[in-house]
């Protein structure tokens, strides 16, 4: 490889004017290691997509079960709803933050808050 190009093995790019440029980014982006950032994206999207799917499909299923005129279908629909509420309550018992009667600033530090910077003028 002469001139400007990229090496697939070393992940380096060669420039003509400045010499060799070395980077930590591999030549193929699918070779990047799985990191904390990836987990944040997966968890973030999961917390949005799963409730959205339930919010769309739940009323459709519930309406179908309760409008059929069969009592056992209505009992099933309400039992599913009650079970989901109990499950949500159990999740809240273990993972919820005790936030009643407290201001948001007491629970979490605001993003705009900065640590006191030292006065360098002295």
Secondary structure, DSSP 8 states (H G I E B T S, - for coil): --SSEE-TTT-EEEETTTEEEE-SS-SSGGGS---HHHHHHHHHHHHHHHHHHHHHHHHHHHHHHHSS--HHHHHHHHHHHHHHHHHHHHHHHHH----TT--HHHHS--TT-------TT-
